[in-house]
Amino acid sequence: MKRKREIERKSEIKSAIEELSLLIRLRTTVKRSNILIKPQSPATAGKNSDDNYLQQQQHKSVVSHISTRPILSVCSLILQVLDKIGPTMTVMRQDIYKNIQRLEVLCDSDPTKYINLVEILNKEAIEGTAKKGDSCSKAVLWLTRTLDFTAALLKKLAVEPMESMEEIVGNSYETTLKPWHGWISAAAYKVALKLVPETETFISLLMDKGDSIDNFRDEIQVLHSLLTPLLEDLHSILSSYRLDRLKST
């Protein structure tokens, strides 16, 4: 509770930097000699080869460890950042919230087992449910893409602070989320872009009182530098589970 109150007193950017720094400290490379995923049985051989790809692997010698709770805290802070863009992010923020909740429920069911986010992906890969319905694997995928969007947005904000928010948000969306959205979602975002605040207003909402624009830009650069390796790791993991090409319906 004390930690939560401390986070609430800081800006979302500063808090996200702290959470990401904690996450990086907790990340380790875990070597496993045991078989994580059993080979496909003869009875199921040849059935739905793409979905059974993981079941055909005999082992994974190196598995990345990404602590579940800290990354969900980062996503919650990113949600607060996107909130400040206004109604444009309504659909995205609802999806983020649902995805965070879905992962929290599973994590609460066995905190020791699911302390590592990769164990969640592994569980659903073994069960064959990773690509079905509202799976936790799909929640991880879309939270990763949300972080992609946020990283692109913040980088543009730091490099080109005089550019309009409509252009910053629009360009970030085009390069990160649009390729994975159906036409309905893409059309909705195009309309919502007209509702974004002015860049100066958005920056003022994110900055601490009394902070300078130079310090703010430095913080964004730090946040982006912390997000980049994490996202590279997440994308590599999602690709290994053949989740990285999934699109919304």
C-alpha positions as protocol buffer text, in pm:
chain_id: "A"
residue {
  index: 1
  type: MET
  ca { x: 0 y: 0 z: 0 }
}
residue {
  index: 2
  type: LYS
  ca { x: 284 y: 237 z: 85 }
}
residue {
  index: 3
  type: ARG
  ca { x: 446 y: 165 z: -254 }
}
residue {
  index: 4
  type: LYS
  ca { x: 115 y: 241 z: -429 }
}
residue {
  index: 5
  type: ARG
  ca { x: 82 y: 577 z: -251 }
}
residue {
  index: 6
  type: GLU
  ca { x: 439 y: 665 z: -349 }
}
residue {
  index: 7
  type: ILE
  ca { x: 363 y: 589 z: -715 }
}
residue {
  index: 8
  type: GLU
  ca { x: 49 y: 801 z: -703 }
}
residue {
  index: 9
  type: ARG
  ca { x: 249 y: 1106 z: -592 }
}
residue {
  index: 10
  type: LYS
  ca { x: 472 y: 1090 z: -901 }
}
residue {
  index: 11
  type: SER
  ca { x: 393 y: 1158 z: -1264 }
}
residue {
  index: 12
  type: GLU
  ca { x: 298 y: 859 z: -1477 }
}
residue {
  index: 13
  type: ILE
  ca { x: 625 y: 892 z: -1670 }
}
residue {
  index: 14
  type: LYS
  ca { x: 843 y: 888 z: -1357 }
}
residue {
  index: 15
  type: SER
  ca { x: 642 y: 599 z: -1212 }
}
residue {
  index: 16
  type: ALA
  ca { x: 670 y: 400 z: -1534 }
}
residue {
  index: 17
  type: ILE
  ca { x: 1048 y: 452 z: -1534 }
}
residue {
  index: 18
  type: GLU
  ca { x: 1066 y: 316 z: -1178 }
}
residue {
  index: 19
  type: GLU
  ca { x: 850 y: 14 z: -1260 }
}
residue {
  index: 20
  type: LEU
  ca { x: 1047 y: -65 z: -1575 }
}
residue {
  index: 21
  type: SER
  ca { x: 1374 y: -32 z: -1384 }
}
residue {
  index: 22
  type: LEU
  ca { x: 1240 y: -283 z: -1130 }
}
residue {
  index: 23
  type: LEU
  ca { x: 1129 y: -515 z: -1410 }
}
residue {
  index: 24
  type: ILE
  ca { x: 1473 y: -506 z: -1570 }
}
residue {
  index: 25
  type: ARG
  ca { x: 1638 y: -590 z: -1238 }
}
residue {
  index: 26
  type: LEU
  ca { x: 1408 y: -890 z: -1203 }
}
residue {
  index: 27
  type: ARG
  ca { x: 1461 y: -1019 z: -1555 }
}
residue {
  index: 28
  type: THR
  ca { x: 1692 y: -1315 z: -1581 }
}
residue {
  index: 29
  type: THR
  ca { x: 1770 y: -1576 z: -1839 }
}
residue {
  index: 30
  type: VAL
  ca { x: 1641 y: -1909 z: -1718 }
}
residue {
  index: 31
  type: LYS
  ca { x: 1800 y: -2227 z: -1856 }
}
residue {
  index: 32
  type: ARG
  ca { x: 1582 y: -2534 z: -1860 }
}
residue {
  index: 33
  type: SER
  ca { x: 1698 y: -2884 z: -1930 }
}
residue {
  index: 34
  type: ASN
  ca { x: 1358 y: -3047 z: -1889 }
}
residue {
  index: 35
  type: ILE
  ca { x: 1104 y: -3075 z: -2168 }
}
residue {
  index: 36
  type: LEU
  ca { x: 856 y: -2786 z: -2145 }
}
residue {
  index: 37
  type: ILE
  ca { x: 620 y: -2903 z: -2414 }
}
residue {
  index: 38
  type: LYS
  ca { x: 558 y: -3268 z: -2491 }
}
residue {
  index: 39
  type: PRO
  ca { x: 606 y: -3390 z: -2847 }
}
residue {
  index: 40
  type: GLN
  ca { x: 293 y: -3444 z: -3051 }
}
residue {
  index: 41
  type: SER
  ca { x: 149 y: -3790 z: -3012 }
}
residue {
  index: 42
  type: PRO
  ca { x: 103 y: -4013 z: -3317 }
}
residue {
  index: 43
  type: ALA
  ca { x: -274 y: -3988 z: -3273 }
}
residue {
  index: 44
  type: THR
  ca { x: -269 y: -3615 z: -3330 }
}
residue {
  index: 45
  type: ALA
  ca { x: 19 y: -3599 z: -3580 }
}
residue {
  index: 46
  type: GLY
  ca { x: -65 y: -3394 z: -3884 }
}
residue {
  index: 47
  type: LYS
  ca { x: -368 y: -3232 z: -3725 }
}
residue {
  index: 48
  type: ASN
  ca { x: -369 y: -2854 z: -3751 }
}
residue {
  index: 49
  type: SER
  ca { x: 9 y: -2832 z: -3798 }
}
residue {
  index: 50
  type: ASP
  ca { x: 29 y: -2458 z: -3727 }
}
residue {
  index: 51
  type: ASP
  ca { x: -153 y: -2475 z: -3392 }
}
residue {
  index: 52
  type: ASN
  ca { x: 47 y: -2783 z: -3292 }
}
residue {
  index: 53
  type: TYR
  ca { x: 383 y: -2628 z: -3381 }
}
residue {
  index: 54
  type: LEU
  ca { x: 476 y: -2577 z: -3017 }
}
residue {
  index: 55
  type: GLN
  ca { x: 370 y: -2929 z: -2924 }
}
residue {
  index: 56
  type: GLN
  ca { x: 619 y: -3061 z: -3176 }
}
residue {
  index: 57
  type: GLN
  ca { x: 910 y: -2892 z: -2999 }
}
residue {
  index: 58
  type: GLN
  ca { x: 1100 y: -3124 z: -2767 }
}
residue {
  index: 59
  type: HIS
  ca { x: 1252 y: -2858 z: -2547 }
}
residue {
  index: 60
  type: LYS
  ca { x: 1346 y: -2495 z: -2497 }
}
residue {
  index: 61
  type: SER
  ca { x: 1698 y: -2453 z: -2362 }
}
residue {
  index: 62
  type: VAL
  ca { x: 1664 y: -2082 z: -2284 }
}
residue {
  index: 63
  type: VAL
  ca { x: 1350 y: -1910 z: -2168 }
}
residue {
  index: 64
  type: SER
  ca { x: 1329 y: -1544 z: -2086 }
}
residue {
  index: 65
  type: HIS
  ca { x: 1190 y: -1446 z: -1750 }
}
residue {
  index: 66
  type: ILE
  ca { x: 956 y: -1147 z: -1746 }
}
residue {
  index: 67
  type: SER
  ca { x: 798 y: -1082 z: -1406 }
}
residue {
  index: 68
  type: THR
  ca { x: 421 y: -1066 z: -1443 }
}
residue {
  index: 69
  type: ARG
  ca { x: 326 y: -815 z: -1172 }
}
residue {
  index: 70
  type: PRO
  ca { x: 577 y: -542 z: -1266 }
}
residue {
  index: 71
  type: ILE
  ca { x: 487 y: -554 z: -1635 }
}
residue {
  index: 72
  type: LEU
  ca { x: 117 y: -529 z: -1549 }
}
residue {
  index: 73
  type: SER
  ca { x: 199 y: -227 z: -1332 }
}
residue {
  index: 74
  type: VAL
  ca { x: 377 y: -68 z: -1629 }
}
residue {
  index: 75
  type: CYS
  ca { x: 72 y: -135 z: -1848 }
}
residue {
  index: 76
  type: SER
  ca { x: -155 y: 24 z: -1586 }
}
residue {
  index: 77
  type: LEU
  ca { x: 63 y: 337 z: -1585 }
}
residue {
  index: 78
  type: ILE
  ca { x: 60 y: 345 z: -1965 }
}
residue {
  index: 79
  type: LEU
  ca { x: -319 y: 331 z: -1944 }
}
residue {
  index: 80
  type: GLN
  ca { x: -310 y: 651 z: -1737 }
}
residue {
  index: 81
  type: VAL
  ca { x: -86 y: 817 z: -1997 }
}
residue {
  index: 82
  type: LEU
  ca { x: -322 y: 725 z: -2280 }
}
residue {
  index: 83
  type: ASP
  ca { x: -616 y: 851 z: -2073 }
}
residue {
  index: 84
  type: LYS
  ca { x: -476 y: 1202 z: -2109 }
}
residue {
  index: 85
  type: ILE
  ca { x: -510 y: 1186 z: -2487 }
}
residue {
  index: 86
  type: GLY
  ca { x: -883 y: 1187 z: -2433 }
}
residue {
  index: 87
  type: PRO
  ca { x: -1178 y: 1010 z: -2604 }
}
residue {
  index: 88
  type: THR
  ca { x: -954 y: 901 z: -2892 }
}
residue {
  index: 89
  type: MET
  ca { x: -815 y: 626 z: -2671 }
}
residue {
  index: 90
  type: THR
  ca { x: -1147 y: 507 z: -2526 }
}
residue {
  index: 91
  type: VAL
  ca { x: -1158 y: 179 z: -2719 }
}
residue {
  index: 92
  type: MET
  ca { x: -790 y: 109 z: -2660 }
}
residue {
  index: 93
  type: ARG
  ca { x: -805 y: 185 z: -2290 }
}
residue {
  index: 94
  type: GLN
  ca { x: -1104 y: -48 z: -2245 }
}
residue {
  index: 95
  type: ASP
  ca { x: -909 y: -328 z: -2416 }
}
residue {
  index: 96
  type: ILE
  ca { x: -599 y: -257 z: -2207 }
}
residue {
  index: 97
  type: TYR
  ca { x: -800 y: -269 z: -1885 }
}
residue {
  index: 98
  type: LYS
  ca { x: -968 y: -599 z: -1981 }
}
residue {
  index: 99
  type: ASN
  ca { x: -637 y: -755 z: -2081 }
}
residue {
  index: 100
  type: ILE
  ca { x: -469 y: -649 z: -1756 }
}
residue {
  index: 101
  type: GLN
  ca { x: -762 y: -787 z: -1556 }
}
residue {
  index: 102
  type: ARG
  ca { x: -755 y: -1119 z: -1742 }
}
residue {
  index: 103
  type: LEU
  ca { x: -387 y: -1168 z: -1662 }
}
residue {
  index: 104
  type: GLU
  ca { x: -428 y: -1057 z: -1301 }
}
residue {
  index: 105
  type: VAL
  ca { x: -705 y: -1313 z: -1244 }
}
residue {
  index: 106
  type: LEU
  ca { x: -485 y: -1597 z: -1374 }
}
residue {
  index: 107
  type: CYS
  ca { x: -185 y: -1472 z: -1179 }
}
residue {
  index: 108
  type: ASP
  ca { x: -393 y: -1458 z: -859 }
}
residue {
  index: 109
  type: SER
  ca { x: -499 y: -1820 z: -914 }
}
residue {
  index: 110
  type: ASP
  ca { x: -138 y: -1937 z: -866 }
}
residue {
  index: 111
  type: PRO
  ca { x: 100 y: -1646 z: -790 }
}
residue {
  index: 112
  type: THR
  ca { x: 404 y: -1871 z: -754 }
}
residue {
  index: 113
  type: LYS
  ca { x: 355 y: -2049 z: -1085 }
}
residue {
  index: 114
  type: TYR
  ca { x: 261 y: -1741 z: -1287 }
}
residue {
  index: 115
  type: ILE
  ca { x: 523 y: -1508 z: -1144 }
}
residue {
  index: 116
  type: ASN
  ca { x: 683 y: -1545 z: -1488 }
}
residue {
  index: 117
  type: LEU
  ca { x: 472 y: -1415 z: -1777 }
}
residue {
  index: 118
  type: VAL
  ca { x: 621 y: -1681 z: -2006 }
}
residue {
  index: 119
  type: GLU
  ca { x: 460 y: -1954 z: -1794 }
}
residue {
  index: 120
  type: ILE
  ca { x: 119 y: -1814 z: -1891 }
}
residue {
  index: 121
  type: LEU
  ca { x: 204 y: -1846 z: -2261 }
}
residue {
  index: 122
  type: ASN
  ca { x: 343 y: -2193 z: -2204 }
}
residue {
  index: 123
  type: LYS
  ca { x: 31 y: -2307 z: -2020 }
}
residue {
  index: 124
  type: GLU
  ca { x: -203 y: -2206 z: -2300 }
}
residue {
  index: 125
  type: ALA
  ca { x: 31 y: -2341 z: -2568 }
}
residue {
  index: 126
  type: ILE
  ca { x: 18 y: -2685 z: -2403 }
}
residue {
  index: 127
  type: GLU
  ca { x: -361 y: -2662 z: -2367 }
}
residue {
  index: 128
  type: GLY
  ca { x: -403 y: -2545 z: -2726 }
}
residue {
  index: 129
  type: THR
  ca { x: -605 y: -2240 z: -2617 }
}
residue {
  index: 130
  type: ALA
  ca { x: -354 y: -1962 z: -2688 }
}
residue {
  index: 131
  type: LYS
  ca { x: -524 y: -1841 z: -3006 }
}
residue {
  index: 132
  type: LYS
  ca { x: -881 y: -1902 z: -2894 }
}
residue {
  index: 133
  type: GLY
  ca { x: -1130 y: -1646 z: -2767 }
}
residue {
  index: 134
  type: ASP
  ca { x: -1020 y: -1420 z: -2485 }
}
residue {
  index: 135
  type: SER
  ca { x: -702 y: -1608 z: -2401 }
}
residue {
  index: 136
  type: CYS
  ca { x: -434 y: -1469 z: -2173 }
}
residue {
  index: 137
  type: SER
  ca { x: -183 y: -1519 z: -2455 }
}
residue {
  index: 138
  type: LYS
  ca { x: -380 y: -1280 z: -2673 }
}
residue {
  index: 139
  type: ALA
  ca { x: -394 y: -1038 z: -2379 }
}
residue {
  index: 140
  type: VAL
  ca { x: -12 y: -1043 z: -2363 }
}
residue {
  index: 141
  type: LEU
  ca { x: 3 y: -988 z: -2739 }
}
residue {
  index: 142
  type: TRP
  ca { x: -224 y: -682 z: -2738 }
}
residue {
  index: 143
  type: LEU
  ca { x: -61 y: -531 z: -2430 }
}
residue {
  index: 144
  type: THR
  ca { x: 272 y: -566 z: -2610 }
}
residue {
  index: 145
  type: ARG
  ca { x: 130 y: -386 z: -2912 }
}
residue {
  index: 146
  type: THR
  ca { x: -6 y: -114 z: -2687 }
}
residue {
  index: 147
  type: LEU
  ca { x: 344 y: -67 z: -2547 }
}
residue {
  index: 148
  type: ASP
  ca { x: 471 y: -49 z: -2908 }
}
residue {
  index: 149
  type: PHE
  ca { x: 225 y: 231 z: -2978 }
}
residue {
  index: 150
  type: THR
  ca { x: 314 y: 415 z: -2658 }
}
residue {
  index: 151
  type: ALA
  ca { x: 688 y: 389 z: -2725 }
}
residue {
  index: 152
  type: ALA
  ca { x: 641 y: 527 z: -3077 }
}
residue {
  index: 153
  type: LEU
  ca { x: 420 y: 809 z: -2949 }
}
residue {
  index: 154
  type: LEU
  ca { x: 660 y: 912 z: -2672 }
}
residue {
  index: 155
  type: LYS
  ca { x: 960 y: 901 z: -2905 }
}
residue {
  index: 156
  type: LYS
  ca { x: 786 y: 1133 z: -3151 }
}
residue {
  index: 157
  type: LEU
  ca { x: 681 y: 1360 z: -2866 }
}
residue {
  index: 158
  type: ALA
  ca { x: 1041 y: 1392 z: -2749 }
}
residue {
  index: 159
  type: VAL
  ca { x: 1194 y: 1436 z: -3094 }
}
residue {
  index: 160
  type: GLU
  ca { x: 924 y: 1657 z: -3249 }
}
residue {
  index: 161
  type: PRO
  ca { x: 740 y: 1836 z: -2965 }
}
residue {
  index: 162
  type: MET
  ca { x: 609 y: 2103 z: -3205 }
}
residue {
  index: 163
  type: GLU
  ca { x: 428 y: 1849 z: -3421 }
}
residue {
  index: 164
  type: SER
  ca { x: 51 y: 1831 z: -3373 }
}
residue {
  index: 165
  type: MET
  ca { x: -89 y: 1557 z: -3153 }
}
residue {
  index: 166
  type: GLU
  ca { x: -311 y: 1446 z: -3438 }
}
residue {
  index: 167
  type: GLU
  ca { x: -1 y: 1374 z: -3646 }
}
residue {
  index: 168
  type: ILE
  ca { x: 190 y: 1218 z: -3354 }
}
residue {
  index: 169
  type: VAL
  ca { x: -95 y: 986 z: -3257 }
}
residue {
  index: 170
  type: GLY
  ca { x: -188 y: 914 z: -3618 }
}
residue {
  index: 171
  type: ASN
  ca { x: 165 y: 825 z: -3728 }
}
residue {
  index: 172
  type: SER
  ca { x: 223 y: 612 z: -3418 }
}
residue {
  index: 173
  type: TYR
  ca { x: -101 y: 426 z: -3480 }
}
residue {
  index: 174
  type: GLU
  ca { x: -20 y: 368 z: -3849 }
}
residue {
  index: 175
  type: THR
  ca { x: 315 y: 205 z: -3773 }
}
residue {
  index: 176
  type: THR
  ca { x: 223 y: -4 z: -3469 }
}
residue {
  index: 177
  type: LEU
  ca { x: -146 y: -92 z: -3436 }
}
residue {
  index: 178
  type: LYS
  ca { x: -312 y: -38 z: -3772 }
}
residue {
  index: 179
  type: PRO
  ca { x: -142 y: -339 z: -3940 }
}
residue {
  index: 180
  type: TRP
  ca { x: -317 y: -564 z: -3687 }
}
residue {
  index: 181
  type: HIS
  ca { x: -659 y: -396 z: -3678 }
}
residue {
  index: 182
  type: GLY
  ca { x: -961 y: -479 z: -3888 }
}
residue {
  index: 183
  type: TRP
  ca { x: -1124 y: -208 z: -4098 }
}
residue {
  index: 184
  type: ILE
  ca { x: -1384 y: -127 z: -3829 }
}
residue {
  index: 185
  type: SER
  ca { x: -1121 y: -49 z: -3565 }
}
residue {
  index: 186
  type: ALA
  ca { x: -909 y: 145 z: -3814 }
}
residue {
  index: 187
  type: ALA
  ca { x: -1207 y: 356 z: -3921 }
}
residue {
  index: 188
  type: ALA
  ca { x: -1299 y: 429 z: -3559 }
}
residue {
  index: 189
  type: TYR
  ca { x: -946 y: 552 z: -3481 }
}
residue {
  index: 190
  type: LYS
  ca { x: -946 y: 775 z: -3788 }
}
residue {
  index: 191
  type: VAL
  ca { x: -1259 y: 952 z: -3665 }
}
residue {
  index: 192
  type: ALA
  ca { x: -1134 y: 970 z: -3305 }
}
residue {
  index: 193
  type: LEU
  ca { x: -811 y: 1144 z: -3412 }
}
residue {
  index: 194
  type: LYS
  ca { x: -1010 y: 1465 z: -3449 }
}
residue {
  index: 195
  type: LEU
  ca { x: -1062 y: 1467 z: -3071 }
}
residue {
  index: 196
  type: VAL
  ca { x: -699 y: 1470 z: -2956 }
}
residue {
  index: 197
  type: PRO
  ca { x: -576 y: 1765 z: -2745 }
}
residue {
  index: 198
  type: GLU
  ca { x: -308 y: 2012 z: -2850 }
}
residue {
  index: 199
  type: THR
  ca { x: 47 y: 1884 z: -2805 }
}
residue {
  index: 200
  type: GLU
  ca { x: 125 y: 2152 z: -2547 }
}
residue {
  index: 201
  type: THR
  ca { x: -184 y: 2054 z: -2346 }
}
residue {
  index: 202
  type: PHE
  ca { x: -93 y: 1686 z: -2352 }
}
residue {
  index: 203
  type: ILE
  ca { x: 264 y: 1755 z: -2239 }
}
residue {
  index: 204
  type: SER
  ca { x: 143 y: 1976 z: -1954 }
}
residue {
  index: 205
  type: LEU
  ca { x: -86 y: 1695 z: -1835 }
}
residue {
  index: 206
  type: LEU
  ca { x: 208 y: 1455 z: -1820 }
}
residue {
  index: 207
  type: MET
  ca { x: 464 y: 1687 z: -1661 }
}
residue {
  index: 208
  type: ASP
  ca { x: 516 y: 1731 z: -1289 }
}
residue {
  index: 209
  type: LYS
  ca { x: 437 y: 2078 z: -1162 }
}
residue {
  index: 210
  type: GLY
  ca { x: 745 y: 2297 z: -1176 }
}
residue {
  index: 211
  type: ASP
  ca { x: 929 y: 2055 z: -1406 }
}
residue {
  index: 212
  type: SER
  ca { x: 1100 y: 2191 z: -1717 }
}
residue {
  index: 213
  type: ILE
  ca { x: 1031 y: 2078 z: -2072 }
}
residue {
  index: 214
  type: ASP
  ca { x: 1395 y: 1969 z: -2106 }
}
residue {
  index: 215
  type: ASN
  ca { x: 1367 y: 1743 z: -1800 }
}
residue {
  index: 216
  type: PHE
  ca { x: 1041 y: 1606 z: -1933 }
}
residue {
  index: 217
  type: ARG
  ca { x: 1199 y: 1521 z: -2269 }
}
residue {
  index: 218
  type: ASP
  ca { x: 1491 y: 1355 z: -2089 }
}
residue {
  index: 219
  type: GLU
  ca { x: 1246 y: 1141 z: -1891 }
}
residue {
  index: 220
  type: ILE
  ca { x: 1067 y: 1036 z: -2207 }
}
residue {
  index: 221
  type: GLN
  ca { x: 1399 y: 936 z: -2363 }
}
residue {
  index: 222
  type: VAL
  ca { x: 1482 y: 728 z: -2054 }
}
residue {
  index: 223
  type: LEU
  ca { x: 1140 y: 563 z: -2061 }
}
residue {
  index: 224
  type: HIS
  ca { x: 1176 y: 484 z: -2430 }
}
residue {
  index: 225
  type: SER
  ca { x: 1525 y: 338 z: -2378 }
}
residue {
  index: 226
  type: LEU
  ca { x: 1383 y: 108 z: -2106 }
}
residue {
  index: 227
  type: LEU
  ca { x: 1084 y: 2 z: -2315 }
}
residue {
  index: 228
  type: THR
  ca { x: 1286 y: -87 z: -2625 }
}
residue {
  index: 229
  type: PRO
  ca { x: 1476 y: -397 z: -2499 }
}
residue {
  index: 230
  type: LEU
  ca { x: 1167 y: -518 z: -2313 }
}
residue {
  index: 231
  type: LEU
  ca { x: 960 y: -498 z: -2630 }
}
residue {
  index: 232
  type: GLU
  ca { x: 1229 y: -678 z: -2829 }
}
residue {
  index: 233
  type: ASP
  ca { x: 1219 y: -960 z: -2575 }
}
residue {
  index: 234
  type: LEU
  ca { x: 838 y: -973 z: -2573 }
}
residue {
  index: 235
  type: HIS
  ca { x: 818 y: -986 z: -2952 }
}
residue {
  index: 236
  type: SER
  ca { x: 1079 y: -1262 z: -2963 }
}
residue {
  index: 237
  type: ILE
  ca { x: 882 y: -1466 z: -2711 }
}
residue {
  index: 238
  type: LEU
  ca { x: 549 y: -1410 z: -2890 }
}
residue {
  index: 239
  type: SER
  ca { x: 711 y: -1511 z: -3218 }
}
residue {
  index: 240
  type: SER
  ca { x: 843 y: -1833 z: -3064 }
}
residue {
  index: 241
  type: TYR
  ca { x: 484 y: -1918 z: -2967 }
}
residue {
  index: 242
  type: ARG
  ca { x: 359 y: -1817 z: -3314 }
}
residue {
  index: 243
  type: LEU
  ca { x: 135 y: -1544 z: -3172 }
}
residue {
  index: 244
  type: ASP
  ca { x: 302 y: -1243 z: -3332 }
}
residue {
  index: 245
  type: ARG
  ca { x: 99 y: -1245 z: -3656 }
}
residue {
  index: 246
  type: LEU
  ca { x: -249 y: -1261 z: -3504 }
}
residue {
  index: 247
  type: LYS
  ca { x: -492 y: -987 z: -3609 }
}
residue {
  index: 248
  type: SER
  ca { x: -808 y: -857 z: -3450 }
}
residue {
  index: 249
  type: THR
  ca { x: -1133 y: -979 z: -3598 }
}
